Amino acid sequence: MTITAIVGANWGDEGKGKLTDVLAVHSQFVVRYQGGSNAGHTIINDYGKFALHMLPSGVFYPGTTNVIGPGVALNMSKLQSEFQELVKRGVPEPKLCISERAQVVLPYHIIFDELEEERLGDRKFGSTKQGISPFYADKYAKLGIQVSELFDENQLRSKLNRALESKNILLTHLYKKVPLDVDQLVVEVQKQAAFIQPFVCNTTTLLQEAIAKGQSVLVEGQLGALRDPDHGIYPYTTSSSTLAGYAAVGAGVPPYAIKKVVAVTKAYSSCVGEGPFVSEIHAEAAHELRTRGGDAGEFGATTGRPRRVGWFDVVATKYGCGLQGATEVALTNLDVLGYLEEIPICKAYRIQNEISMDFPHTSQLQQAEPVYEKLPGWKCDISHIRTFNELPIEARNYVLHIEKIIGVPIRWVSIGPKREQIIER
């Protein structure tokens, strides 16, 4: 059995959680392989509406094992609160495995994230203030703490002392704050670690054995291709790779086993955070699209911030699908566009009076202007439809037009937030 990766083609917020939830029913394992609590997956099912930030999206199926891989920024307190909230709301206790090699987001990572965004002011990068950038900075500076190191107090204290040598200097001299106390920090971290300890295991061996047995594995990415630090709109990116290619690293699975890559994109564009966004719309048009979008409008699942919205961006989506190595596409939120007489699509960029279909680097992207074409709308509710051929001809043509210009088959079309509101072609 091969691995299926579910990833974002754009800036994030594409609806990956819903698709993972739909496909997880056939999967023995669902794996988070990067990122942390800085983005959320919204899922609506028979238990209610949930925004998952740390837990994999397979937690609603008792037969699915949910894995947090070594590439994840593990926020232990967020994970605990999410886990307990699920059980409180009647969801059967999920099967959860946490990699012993995963590294943990520590309280000072969140403190530094908040302080730095405050210091930058108008120059901020739009951080979700979940400690992600300081976490990955420590990871690659070899100051991180792995899950396996949480349960030896002497080792934990030694590593925290080492980290605080420089961090307390920054706190007192750069940010003018009170230094952190290692004794209080040890107590707080050990309390968080006590909850996760029963779930800790060697997830790399677990997944490699599952693949050898032919079991079905889903790996789910966070955010989207345009937030990748190497290939995205740097520096307005996240701090870990958002690409399907990184799943082999972040999950600990063979690269050749990932045969299917589902890139998720909305039928229009949206993003939370700063950075260039060529097809963005404003004022009343943006308000209308934002309030109609999704189950409760276009607001960030983690931050609650209003999402920036715009029309479908062919240039960005084609680029994102190429980066992800998409074998198929899931187009979400098609139903949202049912109020429009005509639907604009950004088919190219104009940069210094030249028309281009290539997605440029950030400095050029900031100069880009959208080149639009318009397609006829269908002016009706399609959320009750369950087959592609039953969709209005205008809706089908919209999907087929996008499919043709991005060059990847659209296999899934979502026409509402619920599990059953998805059409497989």
GUNUPA-507044 format. One line per field, with one value per residue (C-alpha): residue in one letter; z, y, x. Coordinates in nm, 3 decimals, decimal comma. Each point is the difference from the previous one (the first is absolute). Layout:
REM residues N
gutor = (A; ...)
pz = (Z; ...)
py = (Y; ...)
px = (X; ...)
REM end
This chain:
REM residues 425
gutor = (M; T; I; T; A; I; V; G; A; N; W; G; D; E; G; K; G; K; L; T; D; V; L; A; V; H; S; Q; F; V; V; R; Y; Q; G; G; S; N; A; G; H; T; I; I; N; D; Y; G; K; F; A; L; H; M; L; P; S; G; V; F; Y; P; G; T; T; N; V; I; G; P; G; V; A; L; N; M; S; K; L; Q; S; E; F; Q; E; L; V; K; R; G; V; P; E; P; K; L; C; I; S; E; R; A; Q; V; V; L; P; Y; H; I; I; F; D; E; L; E; E; E; R; L; G; D; R; K; F; G; S; T; K; Q; G; I; S; P; F; Y; A; D; K; Y; A; K; L; G; I; Q; V; S; E; L; F; D; E; N; Q; L; R; S; K; L; N; R; A; L; E; S; K; N; I; L; L; T; H; L; Y; K; K; V; P; L; D; V; D; Q; L; V; V; E; V; Q; K; Q; A; A; F; I; Q; P; F; V; C; N; T; T; T; L; L; Q; E; A; I; A; K; G; Q; S; V; L; V; E; G; Q; L; G; A; L; R; D; P; D; H; G; I; Y; P; Y; T; T; S; S; S; T; L; A; G; Y; A; A; V; G; A; G; V; P; P; Y; A; I; K; K; V; V; A; V; T; K; A; Y; S; S; C; V; G; E; G; P; F; V; S; E; I; H; A; E; A; A; H; E; L; R; T; R; G; G; D; A; G; E; F; G; A; T; T; G; R; P; R; R; V; G; W; F; D; V; V; A; T; K; Y; G; C; G; L; Q; G; A; T; E; V; A; L; T; N; L; D; V; L; G; Y; L; E; E; I; P; I; C; K; A; Y; R; I; Q; N; E; I; S; M; D; F; P; H; T; S; Q; L; Q; Q; A; E; P; V; Y; E; K; L; P; G; W; K; C; D; I; S; H; I; R; T; F; N; E; L; P; I; E; A; R; N; Y; V; L; H; I; E; K; I; I; G; V; P; I; R; W; V; S; I; G; P; K; R; E; Q; I; I; E; R)
pz = (0,000; -0,089; 0,198; -0,086; 0,083; 0,049; -0,038; -0,075; -0,344; 0,116; 0,320; 0,235; 0,114; -0,308; 0,177; 0,047; 0,331; -0,153; -0,276; 0,247; 0,216; -0,302; -0,114; 0,350; 0,018; -0,233; 0,169; 0,280; 0,071; -0,029; 0,052; 0,075; -0,130; 0,046; 0,160; 0,331; 0,150; -0,231; -0,242; 0,044; -0,188; 0,034; -0,010; 0,020; 0,065; 0,205; 0,324; -0,086; -0,126; 0,099; -0,066; 0,032; 0,048; 0,128; -0,043; -0,339; -0,185; 0,037; 0,368; -0,064; -0,115; 0,277; -0,241; -0,111; 0,170; 0,008; -0,012; 0,087; -0,189; 0,085; -0,224; 0,207; 0,240; 0,291; 0,219; 0,290; 0,175; -0,323; -0,071; 0,348; -0,016; -0,347; 0,104; 0,313; -0,190; -0,250; 0,275; 0,188; -0,311; -0,045; -0,249; 0,084; 0,142; -0,305; -0,061; 0,017; -0,046; 0,054; -0,138; 0,264; -0,241; -0,034; 0,162; 0,235; -0,010; 0,332; 0,185; -0,093; -0,371; 0,025; 0,211; -0,252; -0,293; 0,160; 0,105; -0,342; -0,188; 0,245; -0,050; -0,380; -0,005; -0,360; -0,124; 0,151; -0,200; 0,121; 0,250; 0,169; 0,321; 0,065; 0,040; -0,336; -0,128; 0,334; 0,025; -0,340; 0,065; 0,314; -0,182; -0,261; 0,255; 0,185; 0,304; -0,041; 0,239; -0,133; 0,155; 0,113; 0,213; 0,198; 0,245; 0,140; 0,234; 0,012; -0,378; -0,037; 0,253; -0,162; -0,346; 0,131; 0,187; -0,319; -0,197; 0,265; -0,001; -0,316; 0,025; 0,333; -0,138; -0,288; 0,235; 0,232; -0,245; -0,328; 0,120; 0,351; 0,164; 0,313; -0,056; 0,013; 0,299; -0,087; 0,302; -0,095; -0,360; 0,092; 0,205; -0,283; -0,269; 0,213; 0,067; -0,375; -0,069; 0,246; -0,223; -0,322; 0,149; -0,061; -0,372; -0,064; -0,224; -0,296; -0,272; -0,276; 0,059; 0,046; -0,341; -0,186; 0,129; -0,100; -0,354; -0,020; 0,097; -0,272; 0,239; -0,114; 0,112; -0,043; 0,066; 0,045; -0,050; 0,166; -0,179; -0,375; -0,263; -0,005; 0,371; -0,056; 0,116; -0,308; -0,279; 0,138; 0,060; 0,230; 0,255; 0,039; 0,049; 0,275; 0,140; -0,121; -0,347; -0,100; -0,298; -0,053; -0,065; 0,363; 0,123; -0,038; 0,234; 0,249; 0,028; -0,036; -0,302; -0,330; -0,268; -0,266; 0,202; -0,055; -0,328; 0,024; 0,077; 0,037; -0,022; 0,155; -0,130; 0,043; -0,285; 0,095; 0,195; 0,369; 0,246; 0,356; 0,058; -0,177; -0,342; -0,368; -0,114; -0,363; -0,045; 0,334; 0,003; 0,247; 0,141; -0,060; -0,247; 0,253; 0,284; -0,204; -0,096; 0,349; 0,179; -0,244; 0,006; 0,181; 0,291; 0,204; -0,242; -0,085; 0,339; 0,108; 0,192; 0,225; 0,028; -0,072; -0,228; -0,307; -0,298; -0,296; -0,300; -0,377; -0,324; -0,114; -0,090; -0,288; 0,016; 0,371; -0,007; -0,299; 0,164; 0,332; -0,164; -0,179; 0,322; 0,176; -0,286; -0,001; -0,162; 0,059; 0,139; 0,244; -0,072; 0,310; 0,076; -0,350; 0,153; 0,142; -0,347; -0,070; 0,060; -0,295; -0,350; -0,130; 0,169; -0,059; -0,031; 0,014; -0,308; -0,009; 0,164; -0,146; 0,122; -0,140; -0,298; -0,085; 0,026; 0,171; 0,105; 0,216; 0,376; 0,082; 0,302; 0,276; -0,112; -0,345; 0,149; 0,197; -0,331; -0,173; -0,107; -0,079; -0,354; 0,019; -0,214; 0,099; -0,009; 0,032; 0,347; 0,080; 0,243; 0,210; 0,302; -0,089; 0,354; -0,030; -0,322; 0,025; -0,355; -0,239; -0,290; 0,213; 0,047; -0,212; -0,330; 0,108; 0,316; -0,197; -0,253; 0,278; 0,139; -0,342; -0,097; 0,315; -0,055; -0,353; 0,086; 0,311; -0,184; 0,284; 0,019; 0,253; 0,165; 0,296; 0,008; 0,337; 0,008; 0,375; 0,337; 0,092; -0,073; -0,246; -0,191; -0,224; -0,354; -0,127; -0,376)
py = (0,000; 0,344; 0,323; 0,283; 0,355; 0,272; 0,343; 0,361; 0,154; 0,360; 0,206; -0,245; -0,003; -0,202; -0,260; -0,281; -0,110; -0,086; -0,207; -0,183; -0,069; -0,140; -0,223; -0,110; -0,246; -0,226; 0,061; -0,188; 0,294; 0,379; 0,186; 0,361; 0,057; 0,372; 0,324; 0,043; 0,181; 0,298; -0,117; -0,181; -0,254; 0,056; -0,317; -0,038; -0,344; -0,176; 0,101; 0,371; 0,260; -0,025; 0,204; -0,226; 0,163; -0,284; -0,322; -0,175; 0,012; -0,373; 0,027; -0,047; -0,361; -0,258; -0,234; 0,261; 0,051; 0,366; 0,074; 0,313; -0,043; 0,116; 0,308; 0,153; 0,295; -0,161; 0,239; -0,233; 0,224; 0,055; -0,372; -0,079; 0,253; -0,120; -0,365; 0,064; 0,218; -0,280; -0,251; 0,254; 0,049; -0,370; -0,100; -0,345; 0,037; 0,013; -0,233; 0,228; -0,060; 0,274; -0,034; -0,019; 0,208; 0,285; 0,323; 0,205; 0,361; 0,148; 0,292; 0,234; -0,069; 0,149; 0,292; 0,090; -0,034; 0,249; 0,242; 0,004; 0,068; 0,284; 0,139; -0,015; 0,197; 0,091; -0,224; -0,314; -0,323; -0,087; -0,268; -0,202; 0,041; -0,373; -0,009; -0,162; 0,218; -0,001; -0,377; -0,077; 0,247; -0,199; -0,330; 0,090; 0,172; -0,335; 0,151; -0,197; -0,261; -0,332; -0,179; -0,281; 0,251; 0,119; -0,288; 0,032; 0,300; 0,048; 0,001; 0,225; 0,251; 0,002; 0,074; 0,270; 0,167; 0,002; 0,157; 0,266; 0,119; 0,200; 0,036; 0,181; 0,248; 0,074; 0,027; 0,248; 0,211; -0,007; -0,039; 0,151; -0,292; -0,208; -0,303; -0,350; -0,229; -0,350; -0,164; 0,132; -0,100; -0,357; -0,041; 0,136; -0,215; -0,317; 0,056; 0,020; -0,301; -0,218; 0,012; -0,101; -0,273; -0,290; 0,087; 0,019; -0,265; -0,062; 0,119; -0,046; -0,375; -0,007; 0,159; -0,192; -0,326; 0,117; 0,072; -0,339; -0,164; 0,191; 0,214; 0,330; 0,320; 0,363; 0,278; 0,346; 0,324; 0,333; 0,332; -0,001; 0,004; 0,380; 0,003; -0,228; 0,176; -0,106; 0,023; 0,231; 0,373; 0,031; 0,161; -0,019; -0,374; -0,255; -0,155; -0,359; -0,145; -0,022; -0,227; -0,365; -0,069; 0,082; -0,258; -0,275; 0,191; 0,128; -0,331; -0,235; -0,195; -0,096; 0,271; -0,258; -0,111; 0,332; -0,072; 0,216; 0,373; 0,178; 0,378; 0,189; 0,341; 0,216; 0,107; 0,352; 0,117; 0,071; 0,037; 0,107; 0,207; 0,246; -0,014; 0,061; -0,125; 0,098; -0,085; 0,152; 0,198; 0,267; 0,199; -0,123; -0,274; -0,148; 0,028; -0,182; -0,287; -0,026; -0,021; -0,258; -0,214; -0,335; -0,095; 0,313; 0,234; 0,046; 0,038; -0,173; -0,326; 0,081; 0,380; 0,089; 0,274; 0,087; -0,174; 0,206; -0,114; 0,023; -0,172; -0,331; 0,045; -0,225; 0,106; -0,068; -0,324; -0,148; 0,083; -0,151; -0,320; -0,033; 0,044; -0,256; -0,249; -0,021; -0,309; 0,129; 0,305; 0,057; 0,320; 0,125; 0,261; 0,000; 0,061; 0,334; 0,158; -0,063; 0,365; 0,140; 0,086; -0,015; -0,152; 0,155; -0,225; 0,136; -0,166; 0,182; 0,273; 0,333; 0,093; 0,319; -0,010; -0,362; -0,281; -0,313; -0,340; -0,067; 0,045; 0,241; 0,055; 0,226; 0,333; -0,041; -0,140; 0,321; 0,189; -0,243; 0,094; -0,254; -0,065; -0,123; -0,193; -0,048; -0,314; -0,009; -0,083; -0,245; 0,217; -0,282; -0,221; -0,316; -0,128; -0,281; -0,150; -0,326; -0,076; 0,211; -0,038; 0,142; 0,329; 0,294; 0,018; 0,326; -0,162; -0,299; 0,230; 0,197; -0,319; -0,131; 0,334; 0,006; -0,362; 0,076; 0,301; -0,144; -0,325; -0,238; -0,204; 0,124; -0,316; 0,149; 0,291; 0,122; 0,175; 0,053; -0,048; -0,341; -0,342; -0,095; 0,329; -0,117; -0,132; -0,257; 0,008)
px = (0,000; 0,135; -0,025; -0,240; 0,108; -0,261; 0,155; -0,085; 0,050; -0,017; 0,048; -0,169; -0,365; -0,100; -0,216; 0,256; -0,149; -0,336; 0,157; 0,225; -0,304; -0,187; 0,288; 0,103; -0,288; 0,201; 0,336; 0,170; 0,234; -0,027; 0,327; 0,091; 0,354; 0,080; -0,110; -0,174; -0,297; 0,047; -0,270; -0,327; -0,210; -0,375; -0,210; -0,378; -0,147; -0,267; 0,176; -0,009; 0,244; 0,366; 0,315; 0,304; 0,339; 0,222; -0,193; -0,004; -0,332; -0,066; -0,092; -0,371; 0,042; 0,060; 0,180; 0,254; 0,336; 0,097; 0,371; 0,195; 0,326; 0,352; -0,031; -0,282; 0,033; -0,184; -0,195; -0,080; -0,254; -0,195; 0,002; -0,130; -0,281; -0,107; 0,009; -0,206; -0,247; -0,067; -0,073; -0,213; -0,214; -0,064; 0,270; 0,145; 0,351; 0,227; 0,292; 0,303; 0,372; 0,258; 0,351; 0,270; 0,211; -0,250; 0,111; -0,215; -0,114; 0,108; -0,163; 0,284; -0,050; -0,347; 0,125; 0,271; -0,242; -0,239; 0,276; 0,166; -0,325; -0,066; 0,352; -0,026; -0,325; -0,087; 0,285; -0,157; -0,035; -0,350; 0,101; -0,274; 0,207; 0,008; 0,378; 0,071; 0,285; 0,192; -0,062; 0,152; 0,284; 0,087; -0,040; 0,259; 0,224; -0,003; -0,168; -0,324; -0,132; -0,126; -0,296; 0,233; 0,194; -0,300; -0,004; 0,355; -0,010; 0,378; 0,027; -0,304; 0,133; 0,343; -0,143; -0,234; 0,289; 0,204; -0,283; -0,068; 0,361; -0,067; -0,377; 0,005; 0,254; -0,239; -0,295; 0,166; 0,206; -0,196; -0,359; 0,041; -0,182; 0,058; 0,229; -0,146; 0,055; 0,119; -0,165; -0,345; 0,061; 0,094; -0,318; -0,219; 0,162; -0,011; -0,370; -0,066; 0,222; -0,191; -0,308; 0,174; 0,221; -0,245; -0,012; 0,374; 0,156; 0,231; -0,237; 0,259; 0,013; -0,378; -0,064; 0,267; -0,147; -0,349; 0,119; 0,171; -0,332; -0,186; -0,203; -0,148; 0,174; -0,106; 0,250; -0,149; 0,184; -0,056; -0,043; 0,077; 0,273; 0,026; 0,091; 0,301; 0,321; 0,199; -0,259; -0,268; -0,049; 0,303; 0,028; -0,381; 0,022; -0,009; 0,318; -0,036; -0,046; -0,365; 0,068; -0,093; 0,368; 0,074; -0,250; 0,259; 0,231; -0,257; -0,186; 0,297; -0,125; 0,167; -0,034; -0,088; -0,304; -0,182; -0,176; -0,312; 0,007; -0,333; 0,044; -0,292; -0,105; -0,308; -0,224; 0,112; 0,307; 0,051; 0,283; 0,076; 0,311; 0,224; 0,162; -0,080; -0,341; -0,054; -0,369; -0,107; -0,323; -0,107; -0,291; -0,356; 0,098; 0,242; -0,251; -0,264; 0,231; 0,149; -0,334; -0,137; 0,315; -0,009; -0,222; 0,063; 0,172; 0,365; 0,165; 0,321; -0,049; 0,297; -0,002; -0,362; 0,137; -0,210; 0,158; 0,108; -0,202; 0,024; -0,090; 0,145; 0,368; 0,105; 0,365; 0,039; -0,200; 0,179; 0,333; -0,115; -0,123; 0,334; 0,197; -0,215; 0,028; -0,380; -0,146; -0,353; -0,178; -0,283; -0,195; -0,180; -0,268; -0,148; -0,343; 0,113; 0,012; -0,368; -0,095; 0,200; -0,125; 0,358; 0,305; 0,343; 0,306; 0,354; 0,149; 0,337; 0,208; 0,104; 0,349; 0,155; -0,235; 0,084; -0,256; 0,125; -0,135; 0,307; -0,019; 0,287; 0,221; -0,132; 0,147; -0,159; -0,318; -0,048; -0,013; -0,238; -0,351; -0,272; -0,119; -0,360; -0,243; -0,362; -0,211; -0,382; -0,134; -0,279; -0,199; -0,144; 0,066; 0,194; 0,067; -0,258; 0,146; 0,193; 0,121; 0,204; -0,243; -0,282; 0,184; -0,117; 0,187; 0,165; 0,137; 0,130; 0,162; 0,166; 0,156; 0,101; 0,155; 0,212; 0,098; 0,119; 0,212; 0,169; 0,071; -0,095; -0,323; -0,254; -0,123; -0,185; -0,245; -0,125; -0,336; -0,041; 0,171; -0,144; 0,150; -0,271; 0,030; 0,281; -0,018; 0,250; 0,045)
REM end
